[in-house]
Amino acid sequence: MASQVATLLADINGEYTPLYFNLMQGATLFVLLVVCANIANLQFARGIARRPRLPCARRWGRGADA
């Protein structure tokens, strides 16, 4: 009577386990890339929106936070 021991993940996915892992890792990196691009775009838009009022603030002796 011979018995075999295998993990549940290996039994379900078989030889495709590394493929699923790489696919999930790639999807996660893609989501992080999109998030970083959105944050960069928001920072860029904020800087562009503040640009016109900086000369007036400096003229009256206030900094960029005014």
CHARMM internal coordinates of N, CA and C (Angstrom, degrees):
IC EDIT
DIST 1 N 1 CA 1.4431
DIST 1 CA 1 C 1.5330
ANGL 1 N 1 CA 1 C 107.94
DIST 1 C 2 N 1.3101
ANGL 1 CA 1 C 2 N 116.94
DIHE 1 N 1 CA 1 C 2 N 113.19
DIST 2 N 2 CA 1.4610
ANGL 1 C 2 N 2 CA 122.00
DIHE 1 CA 1 C 2 N 2 CA -178.78
DIST 2 CA 2 C 1.5219
ANGL 2 N 2 CA 2 C 108.90
DIHE 1 C 2 N 2 CA 2 C -104.82
DIST 2 C 3 N 1.3044
ANGL 2 CA 2 C 3 N 114.80
DIHE 2 N 2 CA 2 C 3 N 142.22
DIST 3 N 3 CA 1.4613
ANGL 2 C 3 N 3 CA 119.64
DIHE 2 CA 2 C 3 N 3 CA 177.66
DIST 3 CA 3 C 1.5217
ANGL 3 N 3 CA 3 C 109.49
DIHE 2 C 3 N 3 CA 3 C -125.20
DIST 3 C 4 N 1.3227
ANGL 3 CA 3 C 4 N 115.12
DIHE 3 N 3 CA 3 C 4 N 148.16
DIST 4 N 4 CA 1.4573
ANGL 3 C 4 N 4 CA 120.80
DIHE 3 CA 3 C 4 N 4 CA 178.94
DIST 4 CA 4 C 1.5200
ANGL 4 N 4 CA 4 C 108.76
DIHE 3 C 4 N 4 CA 4 C -117.73
DIST 4 C 5 N 1.3098
ANGL 4 CA 4 C 5 N 115.35
DIHE 4 N 4 CA 4 C 5 N 142.48
DIST 5 N 5 CA 1.4575
ANGL 4 C 5 N 5 CA 121.35
DIHE 4 CA 4 C 5 N 5 CA 177.63
DIST 5 CA 5 C 1.5199
ANGL 5 N 5 CA 5 C 107.81
DIHE 4 C 5 N 5 CA 5 C -115.74
DIST 5 C 6 N 1.3184
ANGL 5 CA 5 C 6 N 115.92
DIHE 5 N 5 CA 5 C 6 N 125.53
DIST 6 N 6 CA 1.4622
ANGL 5 C 6 N 6 CA 121.09
DIHE 5 CA 5 C 6 N 6 CA 178.16
DIST 6 CA 6 C 1.5215
ANGL 6 N 6 CA 6 C 108.35
DIHE 5 C 6 N 6 CA 6 C -143.09
DIST 6 C 7 N 1.3162
ANGL 6 CA 6 C 7 N 115.86
DIHE 6 N 6 CA 6 C 7 N 148.66
DIST 7 N 7 CA 1.4565
ANGL 6 C 7 N 7 CA 118.90
DIHE 6 CA 6 C 7 N 7 CA 177.41
DIST 7 CA 7 C 1.5243
ANGL 7 N 7 CA 7 C 109.52
DIHE 6 C 7 N 7 CA 7 C -71.69
DIST 7 C 8 N 1.3109
ANGL 7 CA 7 C 8 N 115.11
DIHE 7 N 7 CA 7 C 8 N 157.20
DIST 8 N 8 CA 1.4644
ANGL 7 C 8 N 8 CA 119.87
DIHE 7 CA 7 C 8 N 8 CA -178.63
DIST 8 CA 8 C 1.5283
ANGL 8 N 8 CA 8 C 110.34
DIHE 7 C 8 N 8 CA 8 C -64.38
DIST 8 C 9 N 1.3342
ANGL 8 CA 8 C 9 N 116.56
DIHE 8 N 8 CA 8 C 9 N -40.98
DIST 9 N 9 CA 1.4640
ANGL 8 C 9 N 9 CA 120.12
DIHE 8 CA 8 C 9 N 9 CA -179.81
DIST 9 CA 9 C 1.5235
ANGL 9 N 9 CA 9 C 111.43
DIHE 8 C 9 N 9 CA 9 C -63.01
DIST 9 C 10 N 1.3106
ANGL 9 CA 9 C 10 N 116.53
DIHE 9 N 9 CA 9 C 10 N -42.67
DIST 10 N 10 CA 1.4620
ANGL 9 C 10 N 10 CA 119.81
DIHE 9 CA 9 C 10 N 10 CA 178.54
DIST 10 CA 10 C 1.5250
ANGL 10 N 10 CA 10 C 110.69
DIHE 9 C 10 N 10 CA 10 C -67.67
DIST 10 C 11 N 1.3084
ANGL 10 CA 10 C 11 N 116.67
DIHE 10 N 10 CA 10 C 11 N -32.43
DIST 11 N 11 CA 1.4575
ANGL 10 C 11 N 11 CA 120.25
DIHE 10 CA 10 C 11 N 11 CA 179.21
DIST 11 CA 11 C 1.5242
ANGL 11 N 11 CA 11 C 111.54
DIHE 10 C 11 N 11 CA 11 C -71.33
DIST 11 C 12 N 1.3100
ANGL 11 CA 11 C 12 N 117.22
DIHE 11 N 11 CA 11 C 12 N -36.03
DIST 12 N 12 CA 1.4711
ANGL 11 C 12 N 12 CA 120.89
DIHE 11 CA 11 C 12 N 12 CA -179.13
DIST 12 CA 12 C 1.5248
ANGL 12 N 12 CA 12 C 110.94
DIHE 11 C 12 N 12 CA 12 C -77.91
DIST 12 C 13 N 1.3444
ANGL 12 CA 12 C 13 N 116.57
DIHE 12 N 12 CA 12 C 13 N -52.58
DIST 13 N 13 CA 1.4623
ANGL 12 C 13 N 13 CA 121.06
DIHE 12 CA 12 C 13 N 13 CA -173.95
DIST 13 CA 13 C 1.5123
ANGL 13 N 13 CA 13 C 113.53
DIHE 12 C 13 N 13 CA 13 C -88.35
DIST 13 C 14 N 1.2919
ANGL 13 CA 13 C 14 N 116.91
DIHE 13 N 13 CA 13 C 14 N -27.27
DIST 14 N 14 CA 1.4570
ANGL 13 C 14 N 14 CA 119.42
DIHE 13 CA 13 C 14 N 14 CA -178.19
DIST 14 CA 14 C 1.5084
ANGL 14 N 14 CA 14 C 111.96
DIHE 13 C 14 N 14 CA 14 C 68.55
DIST 14 C 15 N 1.2950
ANGL 14 CA 14 C 15 N 116.36
DIHE 14 N 14 CA 14 C 15 N -129.28
DIST 15 N 15 CA 1.4603
ANGL 14 C 15 N 15 CA 121.02
DIHE 14 CA 14 C 15 N 15 CA -176.59
DIST 15 CA 15 C 1.5216
ANGL 15 N 15 CA 15 C 113.17
DIHE 14 C 15 N 15 CA 15 C -81.29
DIST 15 C 16 N 1.3309
ANGL 15 CA 15 C 16 N 118.20
DIHE 15 N 15 CA 15 C 16 N -3.19
DIST 16 N 16 CA 1.4603
ANGL 15 C 16 N 16 CA 120.89
DIHE 15 CA 15 C 16 N 16 CA -177.40
DIST 16 CA 16 C 1.5216
ANGL 16 N 16 CA 16 C 113.66
DIHE 15 C 16 N 16 CA 16 C -90.20
DIST 16 C 17 N 1.3170
ANGL 16 CA 16 C 17 N 119.07
DIHE 16 N 16 CA 16 C 17 N 2.26
DIST 17 N 17 CA 1.4598
ANGL 16 C 17 N 17 CA 121.76
DIHE 16 CA 16 C 17 N 17 CA -178.27
DIST 17 CA 17 C 1.5233
ANGL 17 N 17 CA 17 C 112.21
DIHE 16 C 17 N 17 CA 17 C -57.59
DIST 17 C 18 N 1.3368
ANGL 17 CA 17 C 18 N 121.23
DIHE 17 N 17 CA 17 C 18 N -47.92
DIST 18 N 18 CA 1.4771
ANGL 17 C 18 N 18 CA 119.27
DIHE 17 CA 17 C 18 N 18 CA 177.81
DIST 18 CA 18 C 1.5249
ANGL 18 N 18 CA 18 C 112.46
DIHE 17 C 18 N 18 CA 18 C -62.00
DIST 18 C 19 N 1.3196
ANGL 18 CA 18 C 19 N 117.29
DIHE 18 N 18 CA 18 C 19 N -33.70
DIST 19 N 19 CA 1.4631
ANGL 18 C 19 N 19 CA 120.61
DIHE 18 CA 18 C 19 N 19 CA 178.55
DIST 19 CA 19 C 1.5244
ANGL 19 N 19 CA 19 C 110.65
DIHE 18 C 19 N 19 CA 19 C -64.76
DIST 19 C 20 N 1.3273
ANGL 19 CA 19 C 20 N 118.09
DIHE 19 N 19 CA 19 C 20 N -45.31
DIST 20 N 20 CA 1.4608
ANGL 19 C 20 N 20 CA 121.75
DIHE 19 CA 19 C 20 N 20 CA 179.29
DIST 20 CA 20 C 1.5253
ANGL 20 N 20 CA 20 C 110.75
DIHE 19 C 20 N 20 CA 20 C -64.51
DIST 20 C 21 N 1.3275
ANGL 20 CA 20 C 21 N 116.76
DIHE 20 N 20 CA 20 C 21 N -39.60
DIST 21 N 21 CA 1.4576
ANGL 20 C 21 N 21 CA 120.08
DIHE 20 CA 20 C 21 N 21 CA 178.49
DIST 21 CA 21 C 1.5194
ANGL 21 N 21 CA 21 C 110.87
DIHE 20 C 21 N 21 CA 21 C -62.97
DIST 21 C 22 N 1.3203
ANGL 21 CA 21 C 22 N 117.32
DIHE 21 N 21 CA 21 C 22 N -46.03
DIST 22 N 22 CA 1.4650
ANGL 21 C 22 N 22 CA 120.65
DIHE 21 CA 21 C 22 N 22 CA 179.02
DIST 22 CA 22 C 1.5219
ANGL 22 N 22 CA 22 C 111.42
DIHE 21 C 22 N 22 CA 22 C -65.69
DIST 22 C 23 N 1.3174
ANGL 22 CA 22 C 23 N 117.32
DIHE 22 N 22 CA 22 C 23 N -36.12
DIST 23 N 23 CA 1.4606
ANGL 22 C 23 N 23 CA 120.77
DIHE 22 CA 22 C 23 N 23 CA 178.11
DIST 23 CA 23 C 1.5206
ANGL 23 N 23 CA 23 C 111.29
DIHE 22 C 23 N 23 CA 23 C -65.01
DIST 23 C 24 N 1.3207
ANGL 23 CA 23 C 24 N 117.19
DIHE 23 N 23 CA 23 C 24 N -43.28
DIST 24 N 24 CA 1.4667
ANGL 23 C 24 N 24 CA 120.91
DIHE 23 CA 23 C 24 N 24 CA 178.36
DIST 24 CA 24 C 1.5233
ANGL 24 N 24 CA 24 C 110.61
DIHE 23 C 24 N 24 CA 24 C -67.48
DIST 24 C 25 N 1.3127
ANGL 24 CA 24 C 25 N 117.44
DIHE 24 N 24 CA 24 C 25 N -38.00
DIST 25 N 25 CA 1.4503
ANGL 24 C 25 N 25 CA 120.75
DIHE 24 CA 24 C 25 N 25 CA 178.22
DIST 25 CA 25 C 1.5310
ANGL 25 N 25 CA 25 C 110.43
DIHE 24 C 25 N 25 CA 25 C -65.61
DIST 25 C 26 N 1.2974
ANGL 25 CA 25 C 26 N 117.67
DIHE 25 N 25 CA 25 C 26 N -41.62
DIST 26 N 26 CA 1.4615
ANGL 25 C 26 N 26 CA 121.49
DIHE 25 CA 25 C 26 N 26 CA 177.66
DIST 26 CA 26 C 1.5197
ANGL 26 N 26 CA 26 C 111.91
DIHE 25 C 26 N 26 CA 26 C -65.07
DIST 26 C 27 N 1.3243
ANGL 26 CA 26 C 27 N 117.33
DIHE 26 N 26 CA 26 C 27 N -40.82
DIST 27 N 27 CA 1.4660
ANGL 26 C 27 N 27 CA 120.48
DIHE 26 CA 26 C 27 N 27 CA 178.51
DIST 27 CA 27 C 1.5262
ANGL 27 N 27 CA 27 C 110.62
DIHE 26 C 27 N 27 CA 27 C -64.78
DIST 27 C 28 N 1.3207
ANGL 27 CA 27 C 28 N 116.74
DIHE 27 N 27 CA 27 C 28 N -39.56
DIST 28 N 28 CA 1.4573
ANGL 27 C 28 N 28 CA 120.59
DIHE 27 CA 27 C 28 N 28 CA 178.95
DIST 28 CA 28 C 1.5239
ANGL 28 N 28 CA 28 C 110.99
DIHE 27 C 28 N 28 CA 28 C -65.68
DIST 28 C 29 N 1.3114
ANGL 28 CA 28 C 29 N 117.31
DIHE 28 N 28 CA 28 C 29 N -43.16
DIST 29 N 29 CA 1.4600
ANGL 28 C 29 N 29 CA 120.31
DIHE 28 CA 28 C 29 N 29 CA 177.99
DIST 29 CA 29 C 1.5234
ANGL 29 N 29 CA 29 C 111.58
DIHE 28 C 29 N 29 CA 29 C -64.63
DIST 29 C 30 N 1.3188
ANGL 29 CA 29 C 30 N 117.35
DIHE 29 N 29 CA 29 C 30 N -36.35
DIST 30 N 30 CA 1.4630
ANGL 29 C 30 N 30 CA 120.55
DIHE 29 CA 29 C 30 N 30 CA 177.88
DIST 30 CA 30 C 1.5285
ANGL 30 N 30 CA 30 C 110.72
DIHE 29 C 30 N 30 CA 30 C -64.58
DIST 30 C 31 N 1.3327
ANGL 30 CA 30 C 31 N 116.98
DIHE 30 N 30 CA 30 C 31 N -42.68
DIST 31 N 31 CA 1.4696
ANGL 30 C 31 N 31 CA 120.52
DIHE 30 CA 30 C 31 N 31 CA 178.74
DIST 31 CA 31 C 1.5236
ANGL 31 N 31 CA 31 C 110.18
DIHE 30 C 31 N 31 CA 31 C -63.83
DIST 31 C 32 N 1.3314
ANGL 31 CA 31 C 32 N 117.74
DIHE 31 N 31 CA 31 C 32 N -42.30
DIST 32 N 32 CA 1.4601
ANGL 31 C 32 N 32 CA 120.55
DIHE 31 CA 31 C 32 N 32 CA 178.25
DIST 32 CA 32 C 1.5273
ANGL 32 N 32 CA 32 C 111.17
DIHE 31 C 32 N 32 CA 32 C -64.07
DIST 32 C 33 N 1.3121
ANGL 32 CA 32 C 33 N 117.38
DIHE 32 N 32 CA 32 C 33 N -36.90
DIST 33 N 33 CA 1.4595
ANGL 32 C 33 N 33 CA 121.19
DIHE 32 CA 32 C 33 N 33 CA 177.05
DIST 33 CA 33 C 1.5239
ANGL 33 N 33 CA 33 C 111.12
DIHE 32 C 33 N 33 CA 33 C -63.65
DIST 33 C 34 N 1.3212
ANGL 33 CA 33 C 34 N 117.47
DIHE 33 N 33 CA 33 C 34 N -42.48
DIST 34 N 34 CA 1.4636
ANGL 33 C 34 N 34 CA 121.35
DIHE 33 CA 33 C 34 N 34 CA 178.42
DIST 34 CA 34 C 1.5203
ANGL 34 N 34 CA 34 C 110.64
DIHE 33 C 34 N 34 CA 34 C -64.44
DIST 34 C 35 N 1.3324
ANGL 34 CA 34 C 35 N 116.80
DIHE 34 N 34 CA 34 C 35 N -41.84
DIST 35 N 35 CA 1.4689
ANGL 34 C 35 N 35 CA 120.43
DIHE 34 CA 34 C 35 N 35 CA 179.11
DIST 35 CA 35 C 1.5258
ANGL 35 N 35 CA 35 C 110.63
DIHE 34 C 35 N 35 CA 35 C -62.94
DIST 35 C 36 N 1.3176
ANGL 35 CA 35 C 36 N 117.30
DIHE 35 N 35 CA 35 C 36 N -45.27
DIST 36 N 36 CA 1.4708
ANGL 35 C 36 N 36 CA 120.53
DIHE 35 CA 35 C 36 N 36 CA 179.22
DIST 36 CA 36 C 1.5269
ANGL 36 N 36 CA 36 C 111.24
DIHE 35 C 36 N 36 CA 36 C -63.21
DIST 36 C 37 N 1.3133
ANGL 36 CA 36 C 37 N 117.63
DIHE 36 N 36 CA 36 C 37 N -38.89
DIST 37 N 37 CA 1.4669
ANGL 36 C 37 N 37 CA 120.73
DIHE 36 CA 36 C 37 N 37 CA 178.42
DIST 37 CA 37 C 1.5248
ANGL 37 N 37 CA 37 C 110.75
DIHE 36 C 37 N 37 CA 37 C -65.60
DIST 37 C 38 N 1.3232
ANGL 37 CA 37 C 38 N 117.37
DIHE 37 N 37 CA 37 C 38 N -38.90
DIST 38 N 38 CA 1.4655
ANGL 37 C 38 N 38 CA 120.45
DIHE 37 CA 37 C 38 N 38 CA 178.40
DIST 38 CA 38 C 1.5222
ANGL 38 N 38 CA 38 C 111.33
DIHE 37 C 38 N 38 CA 38 C -66.36
DIST 38 C 39 N 1.3194
ANGL 38 CA 38 C 39 N 117.20
DIHE 38 N 38 CA 38 C 39 N -41.46
DIST 39 N 39 CA 1.4616
ANGL 38 C 39 N 39 CA 120.09
DIHE 38 CA 38 C 39 N 39 CA 179.21
DIST 39 CA 39 C 1.5253
ANGL 39 N 39 CA 39 C 110.28
DIHE 38 C 39 N 39 CA 39 C -65.50
DIST 39 C 40 N 1.3186
ANGL 39 CA 39 C 40 N 117.06
DIHE 39 N 39 CA 39 C 40 N -41.94
DIST 40 N 40 CA 1.4688
ANGL 39 C 40 N 40 CA 120.28
DIHE 39 CA 39 C 40 N 40 CA 177.60
DIST 40 CA 40 C 1.5240
ANGL 40 N 40 CA 40 C 110.67
DIHE 39 C 40 N 40 CA 40 C -62.36
DIST 40 C 41 N 1.3187
ANGL 40 CA 40 C 41 N 117.55
DIHE 40 N 40 CA 40 C 41 N -40.48
DIST 41 N 41 CA 1.4616
ANGL 40 C 41 N 41 CA 121.07
DIHE 40 CA 40 C 41 N 41 CA 178.82
DIST 41 CA 41 C 1.5212
ANGL 41 N 41 CA 41 C 111.14
DIHE 40 C 41 N 41 CA 41 C -64.83
DIST 41 C 42 N 1.3294
ANGL 41 CA 41 C 42 N 117.93
DIHE 41 N 41 CA 41 C 42 N -40.17
DIST 42 N 42 CA 1.4633
ANGL 41 C 42 N 42 CA 120.90
DIHE 41 CA 41 C 42 N 42 CA 178.17
DIST 42 CA 42 C 1.5278
ANGL 42 N 42 CA 42 C 110.97
DIHE 41 C 42 N 42 CA 42 C -65.15
DIST 42 C 43 N 1.3201
ANGL 42 CA 42 C 43 N 117.46
DIHE 42 N 42 CA 42 C 43 N -41.21
DIST 43 N 43 CA 1.4563
ANGL 42 C 43 N 43 CA 120.54
DIHE 42 CA 42 C 43 N 43 CA 177.97
DIST 43 CA 43 C 1.5310
ANGL 43 N 43 CA 43 C 111.01
DIHE 42 C 43 N 43 CA 43 C -65.17
DIST 43 C 44 N 1.3100
ANGL 43 CA 43 C 44 N 116.98
DIHE 43 N 43 CA 43 C 44 N -39.79
DIST 44 N 44 CA 1.4588
ANGL 43 C 44 N 44 CA 121.34
DIHE 43 CA 43 C 44 N 44 CA 178.41
DIST 44 CA 44 C 1.5288
ANGL 44 N 44 CA 44 C 110.70
DIHE 43 C 44 N 44 CA 44 C -64.32
DIST 44 C 45 N 1.3269
ANGL 44 CA 44 C 45 N 116.94
DIHE 44 N 44 CA 44 C 45 N -45.33
DIST 45 N 45 CA 1.4651
ANGL 44 C 45 N 45 CA 120.64
DIHE 44 CA 44 C 45 N 45 CA -179.83
DIST 45 CA 45 C 1.5289
ANGL 45 N 45 CA 45 C 110.95
DIHE 44 C 45 N 45 CA 45 C -64.91
DIST 45 C 46 N 1.3144
ANGL 45 CA 45 C 46 N 117.46
DIHE 45 N 45 CA 45 C 46 N -36.56
DIST 46 N 46 CA 1.4607
ANGL 45 C 46 N 46 CA 120.71
DIHE 45 CA 45 C 46 N 46 CA 178.31
DIST 46 CA 46 C 1.5321
ANGL 46 N 46 CA 46 C 110.29
DIHE 45 C 46 N 46 CA 46 C -65.55
DIST 46 C 47 N 1.3146
ANGL 46 CA 46 C 47 N 116.35
DIHE 46 N 46 CA 46 C 47 N -41.91
DIST 47 N 47 CA 1.4598
ANGL 46 C 47 N 47 CA 119.52
DIHE 46 CA 46 C 47 N 47 CA 178.64
DIST 47 CA 47 C 1.5190
ANGL 47 N 47 CA 47 C 112.51
DIHE 46 C 47 N 47 CA 47 C -65.77
DIST 47 C 48 N 1.3179
ANGL 47 CA 47 C 48 N 117.03
DIHE 47 N 47 CA 47 C 48 N -39.55
DIST 48 N 48 CA 1.4649
ANGL 47 C 48 N 48 CA 120.85
DIHE 47 CA 47 C 48 N 48 CA 177.51
DIST 48 CA 48 C 1.5308
ANGL 48 N 48 CA 48 C 110.53
DIHE 47 C 48 N 48 CA 48 C -66.09
DIST 48 C 49 N 1.3224
ANGL 48 CA 48 C 49 N 117.88
DIHE 48 N 48 CA 48 C 49 N -38.53
DIST 49 N 49 CA 1.4660
ANGL 48 C 49 N 49 CA 121.23
DIHE 48 CA 48 C 49 N 49 CA -179.18
DIST 49 CA 49 C 1.5248
ANGL 49 N 49 CA 49 C 111.31
DIHE 48 C 49 N 49 CA 49 C -68.40
DIST 49 C 50 N 1.3224
ANGL 49 CA 49 C 50 N 118.08
DIHE 49 N 49 CA 49 C 50 N -30.25
DIST 50 N 50 CA 1.4640
ANGL 49 C 50 N 50 CA 120.73
DIHE 49 CA 49 C 50 N 50 CA -178.34
DIST 50 CA 50 C 1.5154
ANGL 50 N 50 CA 50 C 112.66
DIHE 49 C 50 N 50 CA 50 C -85.16
DIST 50 C 51 N 1.3184
ANGL 50 CA 50 C 51 N 117.99
DIHE 50 N 50 CA 50 C 51 N -14.32
DIST 51 N 51 CA 1.4603
ANGL 50 C 51 N 51 CA 121.40
DIHE 50 CA 50 C 51 N 51 CA -174.44
DIST 51 CA 51 C 1.5328
ANGL 51 N 51 CA 51 C 113.56
DIHE 50 C 51 N 51 CA 51 C -59.34
DIST 51 C 52 N 1.3341
ANGL 51 CA 51 C 52 N 122.04
DIHE 51 N 51 CA 51 C 52 N -44.55
DIST 52 N 52 CA 1.4722
ANGL 51 C 52 N 52 CA 120.14
DIHE 51 CA 51 C 52 N 52 CA -176.10
DIST 52 CA 52 C 1.5325
ANGL 52 N 52 CA 52 C 113.91
DIHE 51 C 52 N 52 CA 52 C -64.64
DIST 52 C 53 N 1.3088
ANGL 52 CA 52 C 53 N 119.34
DIHE 52 N 52 CA 52 C 53 N -29.21
DIST 53 N 53 CA 1.4586
ANGL 52 C 53 N 53 CA 119.25
DIHE 52 CA 52 C 53 N 53 CA -175.16
DIST 53 CA 53 C 1.5299
ANGL 53 N 53 CA 53 C 113.38
DIHE 52 C 53 N 53 CA 53 C -91.31
DIST 53 C 54 N 1.3223
ANGL 53 CA 53 C 54 N 118.67
DIHE 53 N 53 CA 53 C 54 N -5.42
DIST 54 N 54 CA 1.4609
ANGL 53 C 54 N 54 CA 120.06
DIHE 53 CA 53 C 54 N 54 CA 179.56
DIST 54 CA 54 C 1.5291
ANGL 54 N 54 CA 54 C 113.32
DIHE 53 C 54 N 54 CA 54 C -65.44
DIST 54 C 55 N 1.3427
ANGL 54 CA 54 C 55 N 121.36
DIHE 54 N 54 CA 54 C 55 N -43.60
DIST 55 N 55 CA 1.4728
ANGL 54 C 55 N 55 CA 118.78
DIHE 54 CA 54 C 55 N 55 CA 179.51
DIST 55 CA 55 C 1.5268
ANGL 55 N 55 CA 55 C 113.03
DIHE 54 C 55 N 55 CA 55 C -61.58
DIST 55 C 56 N 1.3185
ANGL 55 CA 55 C 56 N 117.54
DIHE 55 N 55 CA 55 C 56 N -37.48
DIST 56 N 56 CA 1.4660
ANGL 55 C 56 N 56 CA 120.28
DIHE 55 CA 55 C 56 N 56 CA 178.26
DIST 56 CA 56 C 1.5225
ANGL 56 N 56 CA 56 C 110.70
DIHE 55 C 56 N 56 CA 56 C -66.53
DIST 56 C 57 N 1.3014
ANGL 56 CA 56 C 57 N 117.09
DIHE 56 N 56 CA 56 C 57 N -41.02
DIST 57 N 57 CA 1.4637
ANGL 56 C 57 N 57 CA 120.47
DIHE 56 CA 56 C 57 N 57 CA -179.45
DIST 57 CA 57 C 1.5246
ANGL 57 N 57 CA 57 C 110.04
DIHE 56 C 57 N 57 CA 57 C -66.16
DIST 57 C 58 N 1.3026
ANGL 57 CA 57 C 58 N 117.58
DIHE 57 N 57 CA 57 C 58 N -38.66
DIST 58 N 58 CA 1.4647
ANGL 57 C 58 N 58 CA 120.03
DIHE 57 CA 57 C 58 N 58 CA 179.24
DIST 58 CA 58 C 1.5312
ANGL 58 N 58 CA 58 C 111.29
DIHE 57 C 58 N 58 CA 58 C -71.22
DIST 58 C 59 N 1.3064
ANGL 58 CA 58 C 59 N 116.15
DIHE 58 N 58 CA 58 C 59 N -33.39
DIST 59 N 59 CA 1.4624
ANGL 58 C 59 N 59 CA 119.22
DIHE 58 CA 58 C 59 N 59 CA 179.83
DIST 59 CA 59 C 1.5209
ANGL 59 N 59 CA 59 C 110.61
DIHE 58 C 59 N 59 CA 59 C -64.17
DIST 59 C 60 N 1.3225
ANGL 59 CA 59 C 60 N 117.53
DIHE 59 N 59 CA 59 C 60 N -37.14
DIST 60 N 60 CA 1.4662
ANGL 59 C 60 N 60 CA 121.99
DIHE 59 CA 59 C 60 N 60 CA -178.36
DIST 60 CA 60 C 1.5282
ANGL 60 N 60 CA 60 C 112.23
DIHE 59 C 60 N 60 CA 60 C -89.76
DIST 60 C 61 N 1.3259
ANGL 60 CA 60 C 61 N 117.26
DIHE 60 N 60 CA 60 C 61 N 7.51
DIST 61 N 61 CA 1.4523
ANGL 60 C 61 N 61 CA 120.79
DIHE 60 CA 60 C 61 N 61 CA 173.59
DIST 61 CA 61 C 1.5235
ANGL 61 N 61 CA 61 C 113.90
DIHE 60 C 61 N 61 CA 61 C 86.03
DIST 61 C 62 N 1.3004
ANGL 61 CA 61 C 62 N 117.54
DIHE 61 N 61 CA 61 C 62 N 13.18
DIST 62 N 62 CA 1.4595
ANGL 61 C 62 N 62 CA 120.51
DIHE 61 CA 61 C 62 N 62 CA 177.75
DIST 62 CA 62 C 1.5174
ANGL 62 N 62 CA 62 C 108.87
DIHE 61 C 62 N 62 CA 62 C -101.49
DIST 62 C 63 N 1.3069
ANGL 62 CA 62 C 63 N 115.05
DIHE 62 N 62 CA 62 C 63 N 156.75
DIST 63 N 63 CA 1.4605
ANGL 62 C 63 N 63 CA 119.85
DIHE 62 CA 62 C 63 N 63 CA 179.24
DIST 63 CA 63 C 1.5153
ANGL 63 N 63 CA 63 C 111.16
DIHE 62 C 63 N 63 CA 63 C -84.35
DIST 63 C 64 N 1.2971
ANGL 63 CA 63 C 64 N 115.56
DIHE 63 N 63 CA 63 C 64 N -165.14
DIST 64 N 64 CA 1.4612
ANGL 63 C 64 N 64 CA 121.70
DIHE 63 CA 63 C 64 N 64 CA -178.49
DIST 64 CA 64 C 1.5208
ANGL 64 N 64 CA 64 C 111.91
DIHE 63 C 64 N 64 CA 64 C -73.64
DIST 64 C 65 N 1.3314
ANGL 64 CA 64 C 65 N 117.88
DIHE 64 N 64 CA 64 C 65 N -15.86
DIST 65 N 65 CA 1.4625
ANGL 64 C 65 N 65 CA 121.16
DIHE 64 CA 64 C 65 N 65 CA -178.30
DIST 65 CA 65 C 1.5090
ANGL 65 N 65 CA 65 C 112.86
DIHE 64 C 65 N 65 CA 65 C -81.99
DIST 65 C 66 N 1.3020
ANGL 65 CA 65 C 66 N 118.56
DIHE 65 N 65 CA 65 C 66 N -6.44
DIST 66 N 66 CA 1.4555
ANGL 65 C 66 N 66 CA 120.97
DIHE 65 CA 65 C 66 N 66 CA -176.75
DIST 66 CA 66 C 1.5048
ANGL 66 N 66 CA 66 C 111.80
DIHE 65 C 66 N 66 CA 66 C -71.98
END
COOR INIT
IC SEED 1 N 1 CA 1 C
IC BUILD
